[in-house]
Amino acid sequence: MLKNKYILDPWSIIEDKFNSLKMVDSESIFSLGNGKIGQRGNFEEDFSGDQITGNYISGIYYKDKTKVGWWKKGYPDYFAKMVNCPNWNIIRIEINNKLLDLNKCKVFSYRRELNMKEGWCERNVKFETPNKEKIQITSKKFISLKRENLGVIKYSIKSLNKKINLKILPAINIDIKNNDANWNQPFLETVKVSTNDNFSVVNSKVINSNFEIATFFKTKYFINCMEIQASFTKNKNENIIGSQSEFHLNPENELTLLKIGGYINSNDTPKNEFEKTISKELKSSIDLGFEGLLKENSKAWENIWSDSDIIIDGDVMSQQALRFNIFQLNQTFNGNDPKLNIGPKGFTGEKYGGVTYWDTEAYCIPFYLGTKNSIVSKNLLLQRYNQLSNAIINAEKIGLNHGAALFPMVTANGEECHNEWEITFEEIHRNAAIVQAIKKYVNFTDDYDFINKKAIKILIAISRFWSQRVNYSKDLNKYVILGVTGPNEYENNVDNNWYTNYSARWCLQYTIEILNKISKSEINIYNKIILETSLEKDEIKKWNKIIKDIYLPYSKELGVFIQNDGFLNKDLIPAENIPKKERPINQNWSWDKILRSPYIKQADVLQGFYFFDEDFNEDEHIRNFKYYEQFTVHESSLSPCIHSILASKINDLDKAYEYFIRASRLDLDDYNKEIKQGLHITSMGGTWMSVVEGFAGFRVKNKEIHFNTKIPKKWDSYSFKVNVKKRKLSILINKNTTTISLLDGEPISVYINGIKTPLKNKNL
């Protein structure tokens, strides 16, 4: 286990050392967002050290022309990438006519805190400039949950030893590019610039789309907390939009700048209403002031934590990590806008483009189902429903027909935009994750209207995909699925990946099960479905035959399912024998060597044991876990959480805790040495699952709620709330007992470690 990089604290991430070489890493950790807009933790003033400036708006993307070495038919034309927007956070400082740059100063006191309880970041730094001025800067900022277009900065500067001439330039930097652009081209063009003393607006257009954004800010100045009227000089740098003010500051006097800024975008605001919306947003927020806005934001975070917090007693390392994960999930997505989804890096970095992967259904929906109103998860599934026609087009690209659907591996609007063939058209198991999410949603909510009228069309289209994607092997006398990539992306173009084959069978079974239920309870709806989808009896007959005869590789000798054809032909040397200097293998080995190795990037067979855990007995769980764990190198952030849940299932709590720590502190302690690229937001959902589904054993089975509770040795107790079946439950688990209370909703019985326990709402 690595040494903790940040001070351990249950509610805060605290950095108390200034290291200019590591600030780019901390930018990811100290990122802020509100589900709609977000930013990396960049300094406001100029900084010549290593940094990655990033400001983003969810749902605003550029169609970056595909870049591949060899074009194959079926490749998408573009990869959607969220746009790095003009940076409104800039506060350029000159002290006695010298530009302030902490990288060129002697820093003798430094502290930065991300307060997760109230959602703000504060930085306090004391330093000496090359000209021997001793200065203190305090910056406190947040992105407003209540006012989703706005961020707020309170920036204070004080001279500690001499009178100084201070020039301060709050501005918008428009000289911004995406770091991950395929062709190093700009994604934005500036349409209009306007500056009027303490107010600036920049209108921009995404170059190859209809998206338009307006970046804006307004300021106020104070000396020793008393508002002052500043004079303004328009800045002459055409890339830095704003007006400069000049002050003469005596020692110990403090100049404070209040800067309120943010973005309006055409996704949710008509272009002709930009000006009016900005004016309205700024007037009400400026009038409220920093403390009023902070109080408003803190209250919003209090409401979020009331439902999503997990309280751990006895282990501050776990507590801090878990809250950091929950905090970032809530910063990335809140469900307020049904058009938005969850990017693997959120607002913290540009890797993966900020667009939707199967991570949403597999790792995020459980968290949002358990901690939010059910409409949040429903909206995520409705996006898939609304994008079904594009998924059908995607399947047609690989020769399938009759309404078969292959949902995209990567998408911003339903169109596939990933461009590696072995992922785009071989990693087809993502279809099953969508069906799993539908089932989990219905189990949680009993929203049969959704599945009967909408989701069933997704199930039928995905079942049609599987029924056409298999082919019949005369040699095996079985249906097989050839040329796929399973969750283990360290094997490409393999045949009969067990997880993919098993998932295909399960999808067919579940679709038939739902169709049978609808036919028995809602015959008119059933007839309408048959008519609208042109579903024929022969199709269902074939589905049943595939269910009965699909090939599921299995080794009688080992007593385990075989990951895919040929896996047992490899040199089956456990991962612990890989020299440390060669880890991670994806940074040290050739791709050819990786493909020939037995090493598993993330749970593959074991992903199936997570999704289909009720299908296997305890002995099967133990044998398969122990066999595949030894070859797994966990070079995907999505891996440790699944292993933690399965280790809890087989009562190996030491291992479950070890994997939980690895999952929850992956970013805080930078296990993969890649934190500057951004946080692993979607795997953070898996951290929540590790506790709620792992240690607490929470499941909905046969319409009934079950908890099979365990507790790690280092914890004295843990507690959380979960929304399920229109009830809100409070769960407290300690070394000896489990207590579950019904906080909201009608009476219900739950199973606690196998014992049926009635719950009543004391407020009714």
C-alpha positions, 0 to 999 in steps of 0.5 A, a space after each residue: 500500500 502506498 503512503 497517503 499523499 494528503 493529510 488524513 481528515 474525515 471531511 477534507 483533502 488537505 495539501 500542506 506542501 508546495 511542490 511545483 512539480 506536483 501541482 498538475 497532479 493536485 489540479 485533478 484532486 482539487 477539481 470542482 463541479 456541480 454536474 453541469 460545469 466544472 474545472 480543474 484545480 488550477 491556480 487563479 494567478 499565472 503559474 509557469 510550472 507544469 499545469 493542465 488548464 481545464 474548464 468544461 460544460 457537460 454535454 458540449 462537445 466537439 466532433 474530433 475527426 477520427 485519427 487511425 493508422 488504417 481505416 476500416 469500414 465501419 469506423 466512425 468519422 469522429 470522436 466526441 470530446 468535451 470542449 475545454 472552454 475559455 478560462 474565466 478563473 484568471 486573476 493576473 497579478 503584478 506586484 511592483 510591475 512584476 508578474 506574480 508567478 508562484 513557480 518563481 517565488 520562495 514559498 514558505 507557507 502553503 495550505 490547500 483544503 478541499 472541504 467536501 462537506 460544504 463543497 469549497 476549496 481554499 488555498 492559503 500561501 505565504 511567499 517571498 517574491 524575487 524582489 523580496 516582497 513578502 506576500 500572503 494570498 488567500 483564495 476560496 472558491 466553489 461551483 454553485 449547486 444552486 446556481 448551476 451556471 456559476 462559480 464564485 472566487 474570493 481572492 485576497 492579497 496582503 503585503 506582509 513587509 512593505 508597501 506595494 503597488 498592485 495591479 490586478 486583472 480579473 479576466 477570461 483567457 480565450 487562448 485555450 485548446 484541448 489537450 487531447 485534440 487529435 490534430 492539435 486544432 482548436 475546438 472553439 472560435 471566438 464570435 464576440 468579446 465585450 468588456 465594460 469595467 468590472 464585467 466581461 463576456 466572451 461568446 464562442 462557437 464550437 467549430 463543427 457544431 451548433 453549440 454556442 457558449 458565453 463565458 462571463 464574469 463580474 467583480 467587486 473589490 474590497 479593502 479590509 472588508 469595505 467595498 471600494 470603487 476601483 478605476 479600470 483600464 482595458 487590457 490590451 492583450 487580445 487573448 486576455 479579456 478583462 479590465 485592470 485595476 491598480 492599488 497602493 497597498 500598505 502592509 497588513 492591509 488586505 485587498 479582496 476581489 470577489 469574482 463571479 463567473 461561469 457559462 451559459 450554453 445553447 444546450 439549455 438556453 436559447 442563444 437570443 436569451 444569453 444576455 438576459 440570462 447572464 444579467 439575471 444570474 449576476 445581479 442576484 448573485 452579486 447582491 447576495 455576496 460571497 458569504 450568502 452564496 457560500 451559505 446557499 451552496 453549503 445547504 445544498 451540499 448538506 442535502 446531498 450528504 443527508 442521502 448519500 453519505 456513508 459514515 465509517 467509525 474507526 478508520 479515517 483513511 477509509 472515511 476520507 477516501 469514501 467521501 472523496 469518491 461520493 463527493 466527486 460523483 455528486 460534482 460530476 452528475 446530479 440528474 437535474 438535466 435529462 440530456 446529460 450523462 457521466 464521463 469517466 473523468 468528469 470535469 477533472 481531465 480530458 482522457 476518454 473525451 468526457 463522453 458516455 461509456 458502459 461505465 454508466 450502466 455498470 458502475 454508476 446507476 447503482 449509486 444514483 439509484 441508491 442515493 437519489 430520486 429514481 428519476 435520475 437513473 430513469 433519465 439515464 436509461 431514457 437516454 438509451 431508449 431515445 438513442 435506440 435508432 442509432 444503436 440499430 444503425 450501429 448494428 447494421 454497420 456490422 451486417 446485422 438487421 431486423 432491428 438488432 441494436 448494438 449500443 455504442 461503446 463511446 457516445 455523446 448523442 447515441 452515435 458511436 464515436 470510438 475508433 479501435 475496432 477491437 473495442 468498438 465492434 468487438 467489446 459487445 458485452 456493453 449491450 448486456 450492461 444496459 439490460 442489467 441496469 434496466 433490471 436493477 432499475 425495475 427491481 429498485 423502483 417497481 416501475 413496470 410502466 417503464 419496462 412495459 412501454 419503453 425498455 422492452 423495446 431495448 430488450 428486444 433489439 438487444 436480443 435480436 443482436 445476440 441472436 444474430 451475432 452467434 453462429 452455430 458450430 457443428 463441431 461443438 454442436 453449440 452456438 458460439 460467439 466469435 471475434 470478441 473482446 471481453 472486459 479483459 481488454 488485454 485479449 482481443 478478437 477471442 472466441 467464446 469469451 465466457 462472460 460475453 456468451 453468458 451475458 448473451 444467454 441471460 439477456 435472451 432469458 430476461 427478455 423472454 421473461 419480461 415478454 411473458 409477464 407483459 402478455 399475462 398482465 397487459 395483453 393490450 400492451 403486449 399486442 402493441 409491442 409485437 406490432 411495433 417491433 414486428 416480433 415473430 414467434 420464430 424469433 423467440 423460438 430461436 432465442 430459446 434454442 440459443 439459451 439451451 445450446 450456447 457454448 459456455 467454456 468450462 474446465 472440469 479439471 480446474 472446476 472453473 469457467 474458462 475465460 475464452 478459447 485458448 486461455 489455458 494454452 497460455 503460460 499460466 504464471 501468476 501476476 505476482 511473478 511479474 518483476 516490479 520494474 515491469 509493472 504496470 505491464 501496459 506501460 512496459 510491455 509490447 502489446 503482442 506480449 500482453 496479448 499472449 500473456 494470461 494477465 487480466 486487466 480487470 474482472 472478466 469471468 469475475 464480472 459475470 460472477 458479480 452480475 449473475 451472483 445468484 446463478 452460482 453456489 458458494 463453491 463456484 464463487 470461491 473456485 473462480 475467484 481464487 483462480 482468476 484473481 491470481 492473473 489479474 493485474 488491476 490496470 483498469 480502475 474498474 477492477 478492484 471494486 468488483 474484486 472487493 464485492 466478490 471477496 465479501 461474498 466469499 467471506 474473505 474480508 481482509 481481501 475485500 478491505 484491501 481491494 476497497 482501499 485500492 478502489 477508494 484511494 486509487 486517485 488520492 494516492 495515485 496508485 496508477 501514476 496517472 493522476 494528472 490525466 484526471 480522476 476515475 469518476 465512474 469507478 468511484 461508483 464501484 467504491 460505493 458498491 463495494 460498501 453497500 453491495 459488498 460489505 453490507 450485502 445489499 440486494 433486491 432478489 425476487 422483489 424482496 430486499 436482502 442485507 447480508 452484512 459484514 464489517 472489516 476489522 478496522 471499522 467499528 461501525 458503518 452506516 448509510 441510507 438507501 432509496 429502494 422501492 419508494 422507501 428510504 432505509 437507514 442501515 447501521 452495522 457494527 461488530 455485533 449487530 445490524 440495525 435497519 430503520 424505515 425513514 420514509 415510505 410504507 411498512 415493508 419487510 427486509 431480510 437481515 442475514 436471512 431473517 425476515 424483519 418487518 419495518 415500520 415508519 415511526 413517522 406514520 
